[in-house]
Amino acid sequence: MAGKRVSLRYWLTFDPETGKKPLLYLMSKKFDLEFNVRSASADRDVFVMALEFTGAHEKIDEVVKWFEKHGVQVEPVEINTIEG
């Protein structure tokens, strides 16, 4: 039985090399999980994205580990920083 659906938000930080990879696309193909881009900014040195994942908590944990395995820094979002 699948776990209860939750929505969790994370900051994903990509260095220039990691930012060139289609990781968001690959994640969407690999995992059955809803995601919403809540915020994003980029310059030549860093790319930062706030993503909201919705699905089973276990699946969200898998996605976080997958991004980290691919060199992305992942941190939970303080909910009020991107509320809306």
Secondary structure, DSSP 8 states (H G I E B T S, - for coil): ----EEEEEEEEEE-HHHHTS-HHHHHHHH---EEEEEEEEE-SS-EEEEEEEEEEHHHHHHHHHHHHHTT-EEEE--GGGS--
